[in-house]
Structures are given as C-alpha cells and as structure tokens.
Amino acid sequence: MRKRSHRVRAGLAVVAAVVLGAAGCDGGDGGASRPEGTEGHAVRPPVWDRSPDSIAAVGDSITRGFDTCTVLSDCPEASWATGSDARVKSLAVRLLGVAGAAEHSWNYAETGARMADLPEQMEQAASRAPELVTVMVGGNDACRSSASAMTSVADFRADFEEALATLRSTLPRTQVYVSSVPNLKRLWSEGRTNMLGKQVWKLGICPSMLRDTDDVTSAAMLRRDSVQRRVVEYNKVLRDVCARDRRCRFDGDAVYDFRFGTDQLSHWDWFHPSKDGQARLAEIAYRRITAEGP
C-alpha cells in the first residue's frame, strides 16, 4: 500500500498533539470555573470507560479470523474482537451482548495488513464514531520474505503514531485497546510438530520465521531470533506510544506472553488462532478493558 507523505504524517502528528493536549484536560470541568464552596469536592468522571457502547476493530488476519473456519480464508464471525460465534464469545459480545454486537461493532481489519495500513483502517473506523477501537497489528511487519525485509522499528513507530493521530483528529475521546504482537517463535515451536501445518507453511506463511521449518542450524536459529527481537521492539513501540495517550490501553504484553498450544492454533495452518485461540484473545482483551486500572 502506498504510504502517505512525510508532510501529511507531520501534519497529523501536530493535530494529534493539539487534540491530545485538549483531551488531557477533558476529564474534569473542561476549564469552567467552579461554583463557590465546591473546591476540592468536584467529581471528575473516569477517563477510561469500562463499558463502551460500540466497538470498531482494526488490524490484520488474526482479527479477520483467518484460517479459523476454512483453510486460507477469512472467518470474521470467529474474530476475537467482533465475531458472533458462540464458541469464541468475542469482545463485542462480552461487552455489548449478542444483539448489541451485531448492531454496534465493525471489523475493518484486513488479512495481510501491516502497520503502514493502519492509518487508512483508522479512517474507516472513525467514520462509525465508535467508543472503543481495538488494534492488533504487527505480525505481518515481522512476517516478511526474509528477516532483512521486516519493517524497521522507526517506520513502525511513525505509522502507529500516524494511525492514532488519524483517529484523534476526529475522535479525541474514543478509547483504544492495543494488543501486543504474538510470540512468533513460540508459534513456530508449537506448529512445527504437525506435518500438515508444515506443508501449509510452505505456501508462504511467515517465511522470515517459518521457512525451512526443521532447520535448527545456528544460521537458521539466528534468523528466527532476529525476527523475535524485532517483535519485542515492536511491542515496546506499541507500549510507549499508547502510554502517551490517556485513552489508550496496551495489553501489557499479555498476548505476547500467552502460551498458545496446539488447541489454540488453527488446524488448517498451525499458526493462526483456532476458535479456542480466538476465545483466549477475547478473554485477554475483556479483562484488560474492564479492569479498573491499566
């Protein structure tokens, strides 16, 4: 996808700084003077609403439910974020109920999306004016044709900042939940035990990590370690950028730390989450979003 110009990116960053600066003051009285005798007694509404009324999801194949229902196909009804499948009990269903999720949740994630695609997805999400936007992206930035082709940390940061600026330019009060990038090396370790999965991997799933699956020479392990280090760096970017926005919650590496086993992996490709795995992602998100503190 064609990236936006640096001038546009810089302009959005300025807009975000102004908007976030204003948002940092909107939790109280908005700057209005208090009636006499009320100093120290005004109640500030909480910045984080633990029960939002609408949800938009952005991200990549995981949020589209790829390989959850059928081989090499999206299955958005099984998405951890907005799906309707009863076995998954998506975040939207947990927060809004079945009927509410059907009417007030939207999935703008795209299989194959990278961080550079997030600003456009954020524009689409913002058009719905949701009270919460969920973000899960970054796996495809590390899952490239080779380790050298991975998205740089600097570009990853700039694109994420642009995506948040895009949202904030129109929706300064919308909340954002950011999932960490999964532990790709653990997915390789689990999936390589299945012969079918390894055959599917040869079709081109995450070659930087999964190419030559059974090669455990020092060169192959160094390649996988470099991919894993990049994922850790991406997660640090997500945490740091999100921390500057008081209406953003990072998952604290909960998804990265989750120990996906074979029951949580798609039996179509042994890499993407199964319905069980999608349900675990929904559980993690629900706990983080409804917690009193980040």
Secondary structure per residue as TSV (DSSP state, phi and psi in degrees):
chain	resnum	aa	ss	phi	psi
A	1	M	-	360.0	140.3
A	2	R	-	-71.0	128.0
A	3	K	-	-76.9	156.1
A	4	R	-	-75.5	162.6
A	5	S	-	-70.0	157.2
A	6	H	H	-62.6	-29.8
A	7	R	H	-65.7	-43.6
A	8	V	H	-62.9	-43.8
A	9	R	H	-59.8	-43.4
A	10	A	H	-64.8	-39.9
A	11	G	H	-62.9	-42.5
A	12	L	H	-64.8	-36.2
A	13	A	H	-62.7	-39.6
A	14	V	H	-65.3	-44.2
A	15	V	H	-58.4	-44.2
A	16	A	H	-62.4	-41.5
A	17	A	H	-60.8	-42.5
A	18	V	H	-66.8	-46.4
A	19	V	H	-64.7	-44.8
A	20	L	H	-66.9	-32.8
A	21	G	H	-62.8	-41.1
A	22	A	H	-69.3	-40.6
A	23	A	H	-62.6	-29.5
A	24	G	T	-66.9	-13.8
A	25	C	T	-109.4	-0.8
A	26	D	T	-88.7	2.4
A	27	G	T	-79.2	-12.1
A	28	G	T	-111.4	-122.1
A	29	D	T	-96.4	7.3
A	30	G	T	69.9	15.3
A	31	G	T	95.1	-5.5
A	32	A	-	-70.8	149.9
A	33	S	-	-73.1	146.8
A	34	R	-	-87.0	150.6
A	35	P	-	-62.1	150.7
A	36	E	T	-58.8	140.6
A	37	G	T	86.3	1.0
A	38	T	-	-106.0	1.6
A	39	E	T	-55.5	132.7
A	40	G	T	83.1	-4.0
A	41	H	T	-116.6	-7.1
A	42	A	-	-66.6	139.0
A	43	V	-	-97.2	119.5
A	44	R	-	-86.1	125.1
A	45	P	-	-64.6	149.1
A	46	P	-	-64.0	143.6
A	47	V	S	-70.3	-39.6
A	48	W	S	-99.2	119.7
A	49	D	-	-91.0	117.5
A	50	R	S	-82.3	0.5
A	51	S	S	-138.1	67.0
A	52	P	-	-63.8	154.8
A	53	D	S	-98.9	-5.5
A	54	S	-	-155.8	150.5
A	55	I	E	-138.4	135.8
A	56	A	E	-122.8	138.1
A	57	A	E	-112.1	136.9
A	58	V	E	-129.2	157.3
A	59	G	E	146.0	-144.5
A	60	D	S	-122.2	-153.0
A	61	S	T	-62.0	-30.4
A	62	I	T	-62.7	-44.6
A	63	T	T	-72.0	-19.5
A	64	R	T	-85.8	-2.5
A	65	G	T	70.3	31.1
A	66	F	T	-60.0	134.5
A	67	D	T	61.1	21.2
A	68	T	S	-85.9	-35.0
A	69	C	S	-113.5	-36.2
A	70	T	S	-143.0	147.5
A	71	V	T	-60.7	132.4
A	72	L	T	53.2	39.5
A	73	S	-	-140.6	149.7
A	74	D	-	-72.3	151.7
A	75	C	-	-143.9	72.0
A	76	P	G	-60.1	-23.4
A	77	E	G	-66.8	-15.6
A	78	A	G	-104.3	12.3
A	79	S	-	-65.7	137.0
A	80	W	T	-60.3	-27.5
A	81	A	T	-87.8	-48.7
A	82	T	T	-131.2	5.4
A	83	G	-	-66.9	163.1
A	84	S	-	-107.0	-7.4
A	85	D	-	-62.5	127.4
A	86	A	T	-64.9	-28.0
A	87	R	T	-71.2	-27.2
A	88	V	T	-86.2	-40.7
A	89	K	-	50.1	71.0
A	90	S	-	-59.6	167.2
A	91	L	H	-56.2	-42.6
A	92	A	H	-61.3	-43.4
A	93	V	H	-65.2	-41.0
A	94	R	H	-64.5	-36.8
A	95	L	H	-89.3	-35.7
A	96	L	H	-111.4	-11.5
A	97	G	H	82.7	166.9
A	98	V	H	-61.6	-49.7
A	99	A	H	-66.5	-41.7
A	100	G	H	-64.1	-39.2
A	101	A	H	-64.4	-38.0
A	102	A	H	-66.5	-32.4
A	103	E	H	-96.1	-26.8
A	104	H	H	-129.4	33.8
A	105	S	E	-138.9	144.8
A	106	W	E	-140.8	141.0
A	107	N	E	-116.6	109.9
A	108	Y	-	-107.9	10.7
A	109	A	-	-67.3	156.2
A	110	E	-	-137.0	132.7
A	111	T	T	-61.0	131.3
A	112	G	T	91.7	-5.8
A	113	A	-	-66.3	145.3
A	114	R	-	-117.5	177.4
A	115	M	G	-58.9	-32.7
A	116	A	G	-61.4	-21.7
A	117	D	G	-86.7	-9.8
A	118	L	H	-66.9	-38.7
A	119	P	H	-55.8	-42.7
A	120	E	H	-65.9	-40.4
A	121	Q	H	-62.7	-38.1
A	122	M	H	-63.6	-37.2
A	123	E	H	-60.6	-43.8
A	124	Q	H	-64.2	-44.4
A	125	A	H	-62.9	-41.8
A	126	A	H	-62.6	-27.2
A	127	S	T	-63.4	-20.5
A	128	R	T	-91.5	-7.8
A	129	A	-	50.7	52.1
A	130	P	-	-72.6	156.7
A	131	E	S	-82.8	-18.9
A	132	L	E	-141.8	136.4
A	133	V	E	-119.4	129.2
A	134	T	E	-100.1	141.1
A	135	V	E	-125.9	123.9
A	136	M	E	-141.0	102.6
A	137	V	-	-155.1	155.9
A	138	G	-	132.3	-25.6
A	139	G	H	-60.4	-40.4
A	140	N	H	-74.5	-18.4
A	141	D	H	-71.0	-30.0
A	142	A	H	-90.8	-31.6
A	143	C	S	-85.0	80.1
A	144	R	S	-114.7	-177.7
A	145	S	S	-64.2	-26.7
A	146	S	S	-154.9	166.4
A	147	A	G	-63.2	-34.1
A	148	S	G	-69.9	-18.0
A	149	A	G	-90.5	0.3
A	150	M	S	-63.2	149.8
A	151	T	-	-59.9	134.4
A	152	S	-	-67.6	155.6
A	153	V	H	-63.5	-38.6
A	154	A	H	-62.9	-45.0
A	155	D	H	-67.4	-38.2
A	156	F	H	-59.0	-45.2
A	157	R	H	-64.3	-48.2
A	158	A	H	-61.2	-40.5
A	159	D	H	-69.7	-36.6
A	160	F	H	-68.5	-42.1
A	161	E	H	-61.5	-40.3
A	162	E	H	-64.1	-40.4
A	163	A	H	-62.3	-44.9
A	164	L	H	-66.2	-38.8
A	165	A	H	-62.6	-38.5
A	166	T	H	-60.4	-43.8
A	167	L	H	-66.9	-47.3
A	168	R	H	-67.8	-24.0
A	169	S	T	-63.6	-23.9
A	170	T	T	-120.9	-25.9
A	171	L	-	-129.4	76.9
A	172	P	T	-67.2	-20.5
A	173	R	T	-104.9	-3.3
A	174	T	-	-66.5	136.2
A	175	Q	E	-84.9	152.6
A	176	V	E	-130.6	126.9
A	177	Y	E	-108.2	125.0
A	178	V	E	-114.9	120.3
A	179	S	-	-87.0	144.4
A	180	S	-	-72.1	158.6
A	181	V	-	-74.0	134.3
A	182	P	-	-62.7	160.9
A	183	N	-	-76.9	96.1
A	184	L	H	-66.6	-32.3
A	185	K	H	-69.3	-34.1
A	186	R	H	-67.8	-38.3
A	187	L	H	-62.1	-39.2
A	188	W	H	-61.8	-44.7
A	189	S	H	-62.5	-39.1
A	190	E	H	-76.6	-47.1
A	191	G	H	-69.9	-26.3
A	192	R	T	-70.6	-6.1
A	193	T	T	-81.7	-7.4
A	194	N	-	-112.8	125.1
A	195	M	H	-65.4	-40.3
A	196	L	H	-62.5	-45.1
A	197	G	H	-58.6	-41.9
A	198	K	H	-66.3	-32.0
A	199	Q	H	-68.9	-40.0
A	200	V	H	-66.1	-37.7
A	201	W	H	-57.2	-30.2
A	202	K	T	-67.1	-13.9
A	203	L	T	-74.8	-9.5
A	204	G	T	119.0	18.8
A	205	I	S	-77.8	118.0
A	206	C	S	44.7	60.4
A	207	P	H	-61.7	-30.5
A	208	S	H	-59.2	-31.1
A	209	M	H	-102.3	-38.1
A	210	L	H	-99.9	-7.1
A	211	R	S	-61.7	142.6
A	212	D	S	51.1	61.8
A	213	T	T	-50.5	-43.1
A	214	D	T	-91.2	3.6
A	215	D	-	-79.1	112.7
A	216	V	-	-117.0	26.3
A	217	T	S	-66.4	165.8
A	218	S	H	-60.7	-37.7
A	219	A	H	-64.1	-43.5
A	220	A	H	-66.7	-40.2
A	221	M	H	-69.6	-35.2
A	222	L	H	-64.1	-38.9
A	223	R	H	-61.0	-47.0
A	224	R	H	-65.6	-37.4
A	225	D	H	-64.7	-35.3
A	226	S	H	-68.1	-36.2
A	227	V	H	-65.4	-42.8
A	228	Q	H	-64.2	-39.7
A	229	R	H	-62.7	-37.9
A	230	R	H	-65.6	-38.4
A	231	V	H	-61.2	-43.6
A	232	V	H	-60.5	-40.4
A	233	E	H	-67.5	-38.8
A	234	Y	H	-60.3	-44.1
A	235	N	H	-64.6	-33.4
A	236	K	H	-65.2	-40.0
A	237	V	H	-61.1	-47.6
A	238	L	H	-58.1	-43.4
A	239	R	H	-65.0	-46.7
A	240	D	H	-68.6	-44.3
A	241	V	H	-67.4	-42.4
A	242	C	H	-63.4	-35.8
A	243	A	H	-64.0	-21.4
A	244	R	T	-83.1	-4.7
A	245	D	S	-116.7	113.8
A	246	R	T	-69.3	-9.3
A	247	R	T	-107.2	24.8
A	248	C	E	-123.3	135.9
A	249	R	E	-124.4	123.0
A	250	F	E	-87.8	153.3
A	251	D	-	-80.7	3.2
A	252	G	T	68.1	29.6
A	253	D	T	69.1	19.6
A	254	A	H	-62.0	-41.5
A	255	V	H	-70.6	-42.0
A	256	Y	H	-58.9	-40.1
A	257	D	H	-80.6	-16.3
A	258	F	-	-65.4	132.1
A	259	R	-	-90.9	81.3
A	260	F	-	-58.9	124.2
A	261	G	-	-104.4	-176.6
A	262	T	G	-63.5	-27.7
A	263	D	G	-69.1	-25.0
A	264	Q	G	-94.6	1.8
A	265	L	B	-107.5	145.0
A	266	S	-	-58.5	131.5
A	267	H	T	-82.6	7.0
A	268	W	T	-91.1	-35.0
A	269	D	T	-136.5	-6.8
A	270	W	S	54.5	38.2
A	271	F	S	-143.7	-50.9
A	272	H	S	-77.5	159.5
A	273	P	B	-66.7	143.7
A	274	S	-	-80.4	-176.6
A	275	K	H	-61.4	-36.6
A	276	D	H	-62.2	-45.0
A	277	G	H	-64.1	-40.3
A	278	Q	H	-62.3	-38.9
A	279	A	H	-63.6	-37.6
A	280	R	H	-65.3	-39.6
A	281	L	H	-63.5	-39.6
A	282	A	H	-63.7	-40.7
A	283	E	H	-61.6	-46.2
A	284	I	H	-59.8	-47.9
A	285	A	H	-63.0	-43.5
A	286	Y	H	-62.0	-42.7
A	287	R	H	-62.4	-42.6
A	288	R	H	-68.7	-41.7
A	289	I	H	-72.8	-33.2
A	290	T	H	-93.7	-1.3
A	291	A	S	-68.6	150.1
A	292	E	S	-64.4	-35.1
A	293	G	-	-129.3	163.5
A	294	P	-	-67.3	360.0
